Amino acid sequence: LWAKTFGGPGMDAARAVATAPNGAIYLAGHFSGVAAFGANRTFDSGSEGALDGFIMRLDEHGGVSWVRQAHGQLDQKILAVAADESGVTIGGWYEGKTLELRNANGDAKKTLTKTMAHDKDLFVAKYDDAGAPRWLTGASGNKNDAIEALALGVGGRVYAAGYFNSSTLQAGSLSFSLTLNIEEPELSRDAIVLALDSQGAISGGVSFGGAGPEEAHGVVVGPMGAPIVTGWSQSDEVSLAGKSLEGKGLDDLFVVKLSADAKRVDRAWMVGSPGRDAAFEIARCGDSLVVVGTSGGSTGDTHWDVGDGQRVLVGRLDPQLRSVGVEGALVGGEGRAWGVAALPNQELVVTGYFKGSFKAPNGQPLTTKGDRDLFVWRLPAP
C-alpha cells in the first residue's frame, strides 16, 4: 500500500508501533544528530552521537500528521507505545538530570528533573491525538531502569512493564527494593509492572525477582480486564508478592496475571527447558492469549513442550493462563519471535529473526541469506 523512510546521517531506529481505532498510526523510536521526519520537520539531538526519542503520528495513507521530540542532557530511548482515540502513551528510559517532552514549536512543555544524574531512569508519558504533551511520569533509582511494554486499561489506566537494576526504585509514593545477588550483584535485575491513572499518577505496582536477572517484555489487558505480563528469568527461584516460582533451566519463560489495580499477583507460572527459554511479547486473540519467544528444548511439561532443540515459540493460553496449544519451529542456529498481532479473524501475524535454517509452521524451509534474517508468519486461527 505504501512505504516511508525517515532519518538522517546518524543512527535512527523505530522501536515500537501502535494503531488507534480512528485509523491513526503512531511510530516511536530514537535518532542521532540531525534527522528529517517529512517536509519541514527536522530535529537535532544536540551533541554528536547523542540519542533523542521521537514519536510521530501517521494517517492511514502514511501522511505525517505530527512529530514530537523527547530531549535531554544525554541519551533517551522510547521503547514502547500504546494508543487509543485520545492519543498515544510512550515509555522507555533516559539518562542525565532532565527529560523534556517538546511541542510543535520545539518548546519543552513537560519536564522531568532530578537532583542527581543516574545511569538510566524509566519514564511513561502521554500525548493527545493533536500532539500536545499531557503528562510525563518518571521513576528514579541509582542504576539502570527501563519500560519495555505498555498496555491500556479501562478509564484511561496505563500498565507499564519493564525492569529495574537500582537498589531501590522510587515510583511516586511507591518504593521497590531489588532482589540482590550477594555474590554477583551485577546480575541483580527485577521485573516490574506499574499502573498509572489517566493523569499519569502511579497508583499501583508489583516487582518480582530472584538471584538472577528478570525482565518483563510484554503486557496485555486480558479478557477479565486485568494486566498479564510475560518475560524471562535466570533465577532458580523467583519470589513475587508472596508466591514462589521455581526455575527450570538457564533461562525460563514466565507469565504473571495481576489484579486490575496492579497491587497483587493473582496467578503465575514459569516453564523452561535445560536451555534458554524466554517470552518477548503477549497479545489478545479473542478470549485467549498468545505468547511468543524462544524455547531451548523439551520442557517435560505435556501442556507446554515443543520438543528438543532451539525453537521459535508460539504458545496459546486461556484466560486462566492454562495452555491450550503450543508450537515451535526448529532452528538450525538460533531464533526467536519478537512480536505478535492478532487479526480480526483470529489469525496471527508473528515476526522475529533466525540464524541458519528452519522450517516454518506450514513446513516451508527457510535459510538465512546473511548472519541473521527476519521472518514474518501468518498462522491460522485456533
C-alpha positions as a Markdown table, in Angstrom:
| # | Residue | x | y | z |
|---|---|---|---|---|
| 1 | Leu | 0.0 | 0.0 | 0.0 |
| 2 | Trp | 2.8 | 2.4 | 0.9 |
| 3 | Ala | 6.3 | 2.6 | 2.3 |
| 4 | Lys | 8.1 | 5.5 | 4.1 |
| 5 | Thr | 11.5 | 6.2 | 5.3 |
| 6 | Phe | 12.8 | 8.9 | 7.7 |
| 7 | Gly | 16.0 | 9.9 | 9.4 |
| 8 | Gly | 19.4 | 11.4 | 8.7 |
| 9 | Pro | 23.1 | 10.5 | 8.6 |
| 10 | Gly | 23.2 | 9.3 | 12.3 |
| 11 | Met | 21.8 | 6.2 | 14.0 |
| 12 | Asp | 18.0 | 6.3 | 13.7 |
| 13 | Ala | 15.6 | 3.5 | 14.5 |
| 14 | Ala | 11.9 | 2.8 | 15.1 |
| 15 | Arg | 11.3 | 0.6 | 18.1 |
| 16 | Ala | 7.5 | 0.4 | 18.5 |
| 17 | Val | 4.3 | 1.0 | 16.6 |
| 18 | Ala | 0.7 | 1.1 | 17.5 |
| 19 | Thr | -2.6 | 1.9 | 15.8 |
| 20 | Ala | -5.7 | 3.6 | 17.2 |
| 21 | Pro | -9.4 | 2.9 | 16.3 |
| 22 | Asn | -9.6 | 6.2 | 14.5 |
| 23 | Gly | -7.0 | 5.0 | 12.0 |
| 24 | Ala | -4.0 | 6.8 | 13.4 |
| 25 | Ile | -0.6 | 5.1 | 13.3 |
| 26 | Tyr | 1.9 | 6.0 | 16.0 |
| 27 | Leu | 5.6 | 5.3 | 15.4 |
| 28 | Ala | 8.2 | 5.7 | 18.1 |
| 29 | Gly | 12.0 | 5.3 | 18.5 |
| 30 | His | 15.2 | 7.3 | 18.6 |
| 31 | Phe | 17.5 | 9.3 | 16.4 |
| 32 | Ser | 21.1 | 10.7 | 16.5 |
| 33 | Gly | 22.2 | 14.1 | 15.2 |
| 34 | Val | 20.0 | 15.8 | 12.6 |
| 35 | Ala | 17.1 | 13.8 | 11.3 |
| 36 | Ala | 14.2 | 14.6 | 8.9 |
| 37 | Phe | 10.7 | 13.3 | 9.5 |
| 38 | Gly | 9.0 | 14.6 | 6.4 |
| 39 | Ala | 8.8 | 18.1 | 4.9 |
| 40 | Asn | 9.8 | 20.9 | 7.3 |
| 41 | Arg | 10.1 | 18.5 | 10.2 |
| 42 | Thr | 13.8 | 18.4 | 11.1 |
| 43 | Phe | 15.1 | 17.7 | 14.6 |
| 44 | Asp | 18.6 | 17.8 | 16.2 |
| 45 | Ser | 19.5 | 15.7 | 19.2 |
| 46 | Gly | 22.3 | 18.1 | 20.1 |
| 47 | Ser | 25.8 | 16.9 | 20.8 |
| 48 | Glu | 27.4 | 14.5 | 18.3 |
| 49 | Gly | 26.3 | 10.9 | 18.9 |
| 50 | Ala | 23.6 | 11.7 | 21.4 |
| 51 | Leu | 20.3 | 9.9 | 21.1 |
| 52 | Asp | 16.9 | 11.6 | 21.4 |
| 53 | Gly | 13.5 | 10.0 | 21.3 |
| 54 | Phe | 10.7 | 10.7 | 18.7 |
| 55 | Ile | 7.0 | 10.0 | 18.5 |
| 56 | Met | 5.1 | 10.5 | 15.2 |
| 57 | Arg | 1.6 | 10.3 | 14.1 |
| 58 | Leu | 0.8 | 9.0 | 10.6 |
| 59 | Asp | -2.6 | 8.8 | 8.9 |
| 60 | Glu | -3.8 | 5.6 | 7.2 |
| 61 | His | -2.2 | 6.7 | 3.9 |
| 62 | Gly | 1.2 | 7.3 | 5.5 |
| 63 | Gly | 1.0 | 11.0 | 5.7 |
| 64 | Val | 2.8 | 12.6 | 8.6 |
| 65 | Ser | 0.3 | 14.4 | 10.9 |
| 66 | Trp | 2.9 | 15.5 | 13.5 |
| 67 | Val | 6.3 | 14.6 | 15.1 |
| 68 | Arg | 7.5 | 15.4 | 18.6 |
| 69 | Gln | 10.9 | 15.2 | 20.2 |
| 70 | Ala | 11.9 | 13.8 | 23.6 |
| 71 | His | 15.2 | 15.6 | 24.5 |
| 72 | Gly | 17.6 | 15.5 | 27.5 |
| 73 | Gln | 21.1 | 16.0 | 28.6 |
| 74 | Leu | 22.3 | 12.6 | 27.4 |
| 75 | Asp | 20.6 | 9.7 | 25.7 |
| 76 | Gln | 16.9 | 8.7 | 25.8 |
| 77 | Lys | 15.1 | 5.9 | 24.0 |
| 78 | Ile | 11.4 | 5.3 | 23.5 |
| 79 | Leu | 10.9 | 1.5 | 23.6 |
| 80 | Ala | 7.1 | 1.1 | 24.0 |
| 81 | Val | 3.9 | 2.7 | 22.6 |
| 82 | Ala | 0.2 | 2.2 | 23.1 |
| 83 | Ala | -2.7 | 4.1 | 21.5 |
| 84 | Asp | -6.4 | 4.8 | 21.6 |
| 85 | Glu | -8.8 | 7.5 | 20.4 |
| 86 | Ser | -7.5 | 10.0 | 22.9 |
| 87 | Gly | -3.8 | 9.8 | 21.8 |
| 88 | Val | -0.6 | 7.9 | 22.4 |
| 89 | Thr | 1.3 | 6.7 | 25.5 |
| 90 | Ile | 5.0 | 6.1 | 25.3 |
| 91 | Gly | 7.6 | 4.6 | 27.6 |
| 92 | Gly | 11.3 | 4.0 | 27.8 |
| 93 | Trp | 14.4 | 5.3 | 29.6 |
| 94 | Tyr | 16.5 | 8.5 | 29.8 |
| 95 | Glu | 20.0 | 9.4 | 31.1 |
| 96 | Gly | 21.1 | 12.6 | 32.7 |
| 97 | Lys | 19.2 | 15.0 | 35.0 |
| 98 | Thr | 16.4 | 16.1 | 32.7 |
| 99 | Leu | 14.0 | 14.8 | 30.2 |
| 100 | Glu | 11.9 | 17.2 | 28.1 |
| 101 | Leu | 8.8 | 16.5 | 26.0 |
| 102 | Arg | 8.7 | 19.2 | 23.3 |
| 103 | Asn | 5.6 | 20.6 | 21.5 |
| 104 | Ala | 5.2 | 21.6 | 17.8 |
| 105 | Asn | 7.4 | 24.7 | 18.3 |
| 106 | Gly | 10.2 | 22.8 | 19.9 |
| 107 | Asp | 9.5 | 24.2 | 23.4 |
| 108 | Ala | 9.7 | 21.9 | 26.5 |
| 109 | Lys | 6.2 | 21.5 | 27.7 |
| 110 | Lys | 6.6 | 18.6 | 30.2 |
| 111 | Thr | 9.9 | 18.1 | 32.0 |
| 112 | Leu | 11.3 | 15.6 | 34.5 |
| 113 | Thr | 14.2 | 16.9 | 36.7 |
| 114 | Lys | 16.5 | 15.0 | 39.0 |
| 115 | Thr | 19.0 | 16.3 | 41.5 |
| 116 | Met | 21.5 | 13.7 | 40.5 |
| 117 | Ala | 22.3 | 12.0 | 37.1 |
| 118 | His | 21.9 | 8.3 | 37.4 |
| 119 | Asp | 22.6 | 5.7 | 34.7 |
| 120 | Lys | 19.1 | 5.2 | 33.2 |
| 121 | Asp | 15.7 | 6.1 | 34.7 |
| 122 | Leu | 12.4 | 4.9 | 33.3 |
| 123 | Phe | 9.5 | 7.1 | 32.2 |
| 124 | Val | 6.0 | 7.0 | 30.8 |
| 125 | Ala | 4.3 | 9.9 | 29.0 |
| 126 | Lys | 1.1 | 10.8 | 27.2 |
| 127 | Tyr | 0.4 | 12.9 | 24.1 |
| 128 | Asp | -3.1 | 13.7 | 22.9 |
| 129 | Asp | -4.2 | 13.0 | 19.4 |
| 130 | Ala | -3.2 | 16.5 | 18.3 |
| 131 | Gly | 0.4 | 16.0 | 19.6 |
| 132 | Ala | 0.2 | 18.1 | 22.8 |
| 133 | Pro | 2.1 | 16.5 | 25.7 |
| 134 | Arg | -0.4 | 15.8 | 28.5 |
| 135 | Trp | 1.7 | 14.3 | 31.3 |
| 136 | Leu | 5.1 | 12.9 | 32.0 |
| 137 | Thr | 5.9 | 10.5 | 34.9 |
| 138 | Gly | 9.2 | 9.0 | 35.9 |
| 139 | Ala | 10.6 | 6.6 | 38.5 |
| 140 | Ser | 14.1 | 7.1 | 39.8 |
| 141 | Gly | 16.9 | 4.8 | 41.1 |
| 142 | Asn | 20.6 | 4.7 | 41.2 |
| 143 | Lys | 21.3 | 2.2 | 38.3 |
| 144 | Asn | 19.6 | 1.1 | 35.0 |
| 145 | Asp | 15.8 | 1.0 | 34.8 |
| 146 | Ala | 13.5 | 0.9 | 31.7 |
| 147 | Ile | 10.0 | 0.4 | 30.5 |
| 148 | Glu | 9.8 | -2.2 | 27.7 |
| 149 | Ala | 6.0 | -2.6 | 27.1 |
| 150 | Leu | 2.7 | -0.8 | 27.6 |
| 151 | Ala | -1.0 | -1.7 | 27.7 |
| 152 | Leu | -4.1 | 0.5 | 28.1 |
| 153 | Gly | -6.9 | -0.5 | 30.5 |
| 154 | Val | -10.3 | 0.9 | 31.3 |
| 155 | Gly | -10.8 | 4.5 | 32.3 |
| 156 | Gly | -7.5 | 5.7 | 30.8 |
| 157 | Arg | -5.4 | 3.4 | 33.1 |
| 158 | Val | -2.0 | 2.6 | 31.8 |
| 159 | Tyr | 0.1 | -0.5 | 32.6 |
| 160 | Ala | 3.9 | -0.2 | 32.1 |
| 161 | Ala | 6.2 | -3.3 | 32.3 |
| 162 | Gly | 9.9 | -3.5 | 32.3 |
| 163 | Tyr | 12.8 | -4.0 | 34.8 |
| 164 | Phe | 14.9 | -2.2 | 37.3 |
| 165 | Asn | 18.6 | -2.6 | 38.3 |
| 166 | Ser | 18.5 | 0.1 | 41.1 |
| 167 | Ser | 18.9 | -1.0 | 44.7 |
| 168 | Thr | 15.7 | 1.0 | 45.3 |
| 169 | Leu | 13.3 | 2.3 | 42.7 |
| 170 | Gln | 11.1 | 5.2 | 43.8 |
| 171 | Ala | 7.9 | 5.4 | 41.7 |
| 172 | Gly | 5.6 | 8.1 | 43.1 |
| 173 | Ser | 4.7 | 7.1 | 46.6 |
| 174 | Leu | 5.7 | 3.5 | 46.0 |
| 175 | Ser | 9.2 | 2.1 | 46.7 |
| 176 | Phe | 10.5 | -1.1 | 45.2 |
| 177 | Ser | 13.6 | -3.0 | 46.6 |
| 178 | Leu | 15.8 | -5.0 | 44.3 |
| 179 | Thr | 16.3 | -8.7 | 45.0 |
| 180 | Leu | 20.1 | -8.6 | 45.5 |
| 181 | Asn | 22.5 | -11.3 | 44.3 |
| 182 | Ile | 25.1 | -11.1 | 47.1 |
| 183 | Glu | 27.8 | -13.0 | 45.2 |
| 184 | Glu | 27.3 | -11.3 | 41.8 |
| 185 | Pro | 25.4 | -8.0 | 42.4 |
| 186 | Glu | 25.8 | -7.0 | 38.7 |
| 187 | Leu | 23.4 | -9.8 | 37.8 |
| 188 | Ser | 20.6 | -8.3 | 40.0 |
| 189 | Arg | 17.7 | -7.1 | 38.0 |
| 190 | Asp | 14.0 | -7.4 | 38.8 |
| 191 | Ala | 10.9 | -7.2 | 36.6 |
| 192 | Ile | 8.3 | -4.5 | 37.4 |
| 193 | Val | 4.8 | -3.6 | 36.4 |
| 194 | Leu | 3.3 | -0.2 | 37.2 |
| 195 | Ala | -0.3 | 1.0 | 37.0 |
| 196 | Leu | -0.9 | 4.7 | 36.2 |
| 197 | Asp | -4.2 | 6.6 | 36.2 |
| 198 | Ser | -5.5 | 8.8 | 33.4 |
| 199 | Gln | -3.5 | 11.7 | 34.6 |
| 200 | Gly | -0.2 | 9.8 | 34.9 |
| 201 | Ala | -0.1 | 9.3 | 38.6 |
| 202 | Ile | 1.3 | 5.9 | 39.7 |
| 203 | Ser | -1.5 | 4.1 | 41.5 |
| 204 | Gly | -0.1 | 0.6 | 41.9 |
| 205 | Gly | 2.7 | -1.8 | 41.1 |
| 206 | Val | 4.4 | -5.1 | 41.6 |
| 207 | Ser | 8.0 | -6.2 | 41.3 |
| 208 | Phe | 9.4 | -9.7 | 41.3 |
| 209 | Gly | 12.8 | -11.3 | 41.0 |
| 210 | Gly | 15.4 | -13.8 | 42.3 |
| 211 | Ala | 19.2 | -14.1 | 42.5 |
| 212 | Gly | 19.5 | -13.8 | 38.7 |
| 213 | Pro | 18.1 | -11.2 | 36.3 |
| 214 | Glu | 14.4 | -10.9 | 35.4 |
| 215 | Glu | 12.9 | -8.7 | 32.7 |
| 216 | Ala | 9.2 | -8.1 | 31.7 |
| 217 | His | 9.0 | -7.6 | 27.9 |
| 218 | Gly | 5.2 | -7.9 | 27.2 |
| 219 | Val | 2.0 | -6.8 | 28.8 |
| 220 | Val | -1.6 | -7.0 | 27.7 |
| 221 | Val | -5.0 | -6.4 | 29.3 |
| 222 | Gly | -6.7 | -9.8 | 29.5 |
| 223 | Pro | -10.3 | -10.8 | 28.9 |
| 224 | Met | -11.2 | -10.1 | 32.5 |
| 225 | Gly | -9.7 | -6.5 | 32.4 |
| 226 | Ala | -6.5 | -7.3 | 34.4 |
| 227 | Pro | -2.9 | -6.9 | 33.2 |
| 228 | Ile | -1.0 | -10.1 | 32.2 |
| 229 | Val | 2.8 | -9.7 | 31.8 |
| 230 | Thr | 5.4 | -12.0 | 30.3 |
| 231 | Gly | 9.2 | -12.1 | 30.1 |
| 232 | Trp | 12.1 | -14.2 | 31.2 |
| 233 | Ser | 14.1 | -15.2 | 34.3 |
| 234 | Gln | 17.5 | -16.6 | 35.0 |
| 235 | Ser | 16.9 | -17.3 | 38.7 |
| 236 | Asp | 16.5 | -20.7 | 40.4 |
| 237 | Glu | 13.6 | -19.3 | 42.3 |
| 238 | Val | 11.5 | -16.2 | 41.8 |
| 239 | Ser | 9.6 | -14.5 | 44.6 |
| 240 | Leu | 6.6 | -12.4 | 43.7 |
| 241 | Ala | 4.1 | -11.0 | 46.2 |
| 242 | Gly | 4.0 | -14.0 | 48.5 |
| 243 | Lys | 4.2 | -16.5 | 45.7 |
| 244 | Ser | 7.2 | -18.5 | 44.5 |
| 245 | Leu | 8.2 | -19.9 | 41.1 |
| 246 | Glu | 10.9 | -22.5 | 40.5 |
| 247 | Gly | 13.4 | -22.1 | 37.7 |
| 248 | Lys | 13.9 | -25.0 | 35.3 |
| 249 | Gly | 16.9 | -24.2 | 33.2 |
| 250 | Leu | 19.3 | -21.5 | 32.1 |
| 251 | Asp | 16.5 | -19.0 | 31.1 |
| 252 | Asp | 12.9 | -19.6 | 31.9 |
| 253 | Leu | 9.7 | -18.1 | 30.5 |
| 254 | Phe | 7.1 | -16.6 | 32.9 |
| 255 | Val | 3.5 | -15.4 | 32.6 |
| 256 | Val | 2.0 | -13.4 | 35.5 |
| 257 | Lys | -1.6 | -12.2 | 35.9 |
| 258 | Leu | -2.1 | -9.2 | 38.3 |
| 259 | Ser | -5.2 | -7.7 | 39.8 |
| 260 | Ala | -6.7 | -4.8 | 37.8 |
| 261 | Asp | -5.1 | -2.2 | 40.2 |
| 262 | Ala | -1.7 | -4.0 | 39.8 |
| 263 | Lys | -1.3 | -4.4 | 43.6 |
| 264 | Arg | -1.3 | -8.2 | 43.8 |
| 265 | Val | -0.5 | -11.3 | 41.9 |
| 266 | Asp | -3.5 | -13.4 | 41.1 |
| 267 | Arg | -1.8 | -16.2 | 39.1 |
| 268 | Ala | 1.7 | -17.0 | 37.9 |
| 269 | Trp | 3.6 | -19.8 | 36.2 |
| 270 | Met | 7.1 | -20.4 | 34.8 |
| 271 | Val | 8.2 | -23.0 | 32.4 |
| 272 | Gly | 11.6 | -23.8 | 30.9 |
| 273 | Ser | 13.9 | -26.4 | 29.4 |
| 274 | Pro | 17.5 | -27.2 | 30.2 |
| 275 | Gly | 18.4 | -24.5 | 27.6 |
| 276 | Arg | 17.3 | -20.9 | 27.1 |
| 277 | Asp | 13.6 | -20.1 | 27.1 |
| 278 | Ala | 12.1 | -16.6 | 27.0 |
| 279 | Ala | 8.9 | -14.7 | 26.1 |
| 280 | Phe | 9.2 | -11.3 | 24.4 |
| 281 | Glu | 5.5 | -10.4 | 23.6 |
| 282 | Ile | 2.0 | -11.3 | 24.6 |
| 283 | Ala | -1.2 | -10.4 | 22.7 |
| 284 | Arg | -5.0 | -10.9 | 23.0 |
| 285 | Cys | -6.6 | -13.2 | 20.4 |
| 286 | Gly | -10.4 | -13.2 | 21.1 |
| 287 | Asp | -10.7 | -14.6 | 24.6 |
| 288 | Ser | -7.3 | -16.4 | 24.5 |
| 289 | Leu | -3.7 | -15.1 | 24.9 |
| 290 | Val | -0.7 | -15.7 | 22.6 |
| 291 | Val | 2.8 | -15.7 | 23.9 |
| 292 | Val | 5.8 | -15.7 | 21.6 |
| 293 | Gly | 9.5 | -16.1 | 22.2 |
| 294 | Thr | 12.1 | -18.9 | 22.1 |
| 295 | Ser | 12.4 | -22.4 | 23.5 |
| 296 | Gly | 15.7 | -24.1 | 24.3 |
| 297 | Gly | 14.4 | -27.7 | 24.2 |
| 298 | Ser | 12.0 | -30.1 | 25.8 |
| 299 | Thr | 10.4 | -28.8 | 29.0 |
| 300 | Gly | 9.0 | -32.1 | 30.2 |
| 301 | Asp | 5.6 | -30.4 | 30.6 |
| 302 | Thr | 3.0 | -32.1 | 28.4 |
| 303 | His | 1.0 | -28.9 | 28.2 |
| 304 | Trp | 3.9 | -26.7 | 27.0 |
| 305 | Asp | 6.5 | -28.7 | 25.1 |
| 306 | Val | 7.7 | -28.1 | 21.5 |
| 307 | Gly | 10.4 | -30.8 | 21.5 |
| 308 | Asp | 14.2 | -30.9 | 21.6 |
| 309 | Gly | 16.4 | -28.3 | 20.0 |
| 310 | Gln | 16.3 | -24.5 | 19.8 |
| 311 | Arg | 12.9 | -23.4 | 18.5 |
| 312 | Val | 10.9 | -20.2 | 17.8 |
| 313 | Leu | 7.9 | -20.4 | 20.1 |
| 314 | Val | 4.2 | -19.6 | 19.8 |
| 315 | Gly | 2.0 | -20.6 | 22.7 |
| 316 | Arg | -1.7 | -20.1 | 23.4 |
| 317 | Leu | -3.3 | -19.7 | 26.8 |
| 318 | Asp | -6.8 | -19.4 | 28.1 |
| 319 | Pro | -7.9 | -16.6 | 30.4 |
| 320 | Gln | -6.8 | -18.6 | 33.4 |
| 321 | Leu | -3.3 | -19.0 | 31.9 |
| 322 | Arg | -3.8 | -22.7 | 31.1 |
| 323 | Ser | -2.0 | -23.9 | 27.9 |
| 324 | Val | -4.4 | -24.6 | 25.0 |
| 325 | Gly | -1.7 | -25.3 | 22.4 |
| 326 | Val | 1.9 | -24.6 | 21.7 |
| 327 | Glu | 4.0 | -24.9 | 18.6 |
| 328 | Gly | 7.6 | -24.3 | 17.6 |
| 329 | Ala | 9.8 | -24.1 | 14.6 |
| 330 | Leu | 13.1 | -26.0 | 14.9 |
| 331 | Val | 16.0 | -23.7 | 14.1 |
| 332 | Gly | 19.4 | -24.9 | 12.9 |
| 333 | Gly | 21.2 | -22.0 | 14.6 |
| 334 | Glu | 19.3 | -19.6 | 16.8 |
| 335 | Gly | 16.0 | -17.8 | 16.5 |
| 336 | Arg | 13.2 | -16.0 | 18.4 |
| 337 | Ala | 9.9 | -14.4 | 17.9 |
| 338 | Trp | 9.8 | -10.8 | 18.9 |
| 339 | Gly | 6.3 | -9.7 | 18.1 |
| 340 | Val | 2.8 | -10.9 | 17.6 |
| 341 | Ala | -0.5 | -9.4 | 16.5 |
| 342 | Ala | -4.0 | -10.9 | 16.1 |
| 343 | Leu | -6.1 | -10.2 | 13.1 |
| 344 | Pro | -9.9 | -9.7 | 13.4 |
| 345 | Asn | -10.5 | -13.3 | 12.2 |
| 346 | Gln | -8.1 | -14.5 | 15.0 |
| 347 | Glu | -5.3 | -15.5 | 12.6 |
| 348 | Leu | -1.9 | -14.5 | 13.9 |
| 349 | Val | 1.0 | -12.5 | 12.4 |
| 350 | Val | 4.3 | -13.4 | 14.1 |
| 351 | Thr | 7.7 | -11.8 | 13.4 |
| 352 | Gly | 11.2 | -12.2 | 14.6 |
| 353 | Tyr | 14.6 | -13.4 | 13.4 |
| 354 | Phe | 16.5 | -16.6 | 12.8 |
| 355 | Lys | 20.1 | -17.7 | 12.1 |
| 356 | Gly | 20.9 | -20.8 | 9.9 |
| 357 | Ser | 17.9 | -22.7 | 8.6 |
| 358 | Phe | 14.5 | -23.8 | 9.9 |
| 359 | Lys | 11.0 | -24.9 | 8.8 |
| 360 | Ala | 8.1 | -22.6 | 9.3 |
| 361 | Pro | 4.9 | -24.0 | 10.9 |
| 362 | Asn | 3.5 | -24.6 | 7.4 |
| 363 | Gly | 6.5 | -26.8 | 6.5 |
| 364 | Gln | 8.2 | -24.2 | 4.3 |
| 365 | Pro | 12.0 | -24.4 | 4.6 |
| 366 | Leu | 13.8 | -21.1 | 5.2 |
| 367 | Thr | 17.5 | -20.4 | 5.1 |
| 368 | Thr | 19.3 | -17.2 | 6.1 |
| 369 | Lys | 20.9 | -15.1 | 3.4 |
| 370 | Gly | 23.3 | -13.4 | 5.9 |
| 371 | Asp | 24.2 | -13.6 | 9.6 |
| 372 | Arg | 20.6 | -13.2 | 10.7 |
| 373 | Asp | 17.4 | -12.7 | 8.7 |
| 374 | Leu | 13.9 | -11.6 | 9.8 |
| 375 | Phe | 10.8 | -13.6 | 9.3 |
| 376 | Val | 7.0 | -13.0 | 9.2 |
| 377 | Trp | 4.5 | -15.8 | 9.6 |
| 378 | Arg | 0.7 | -15.7 | 9.2 |
| 379 | Leu | -0.7 | -18.5 | 11.3 |
| 380 | Pro | -4.3 | -19.9 | 11.1 |
| 381 | Ala | -6.9 | -19.3 | 13.8 |
| 382 | Pro | -7.0 | -22.0 | 16.6 |
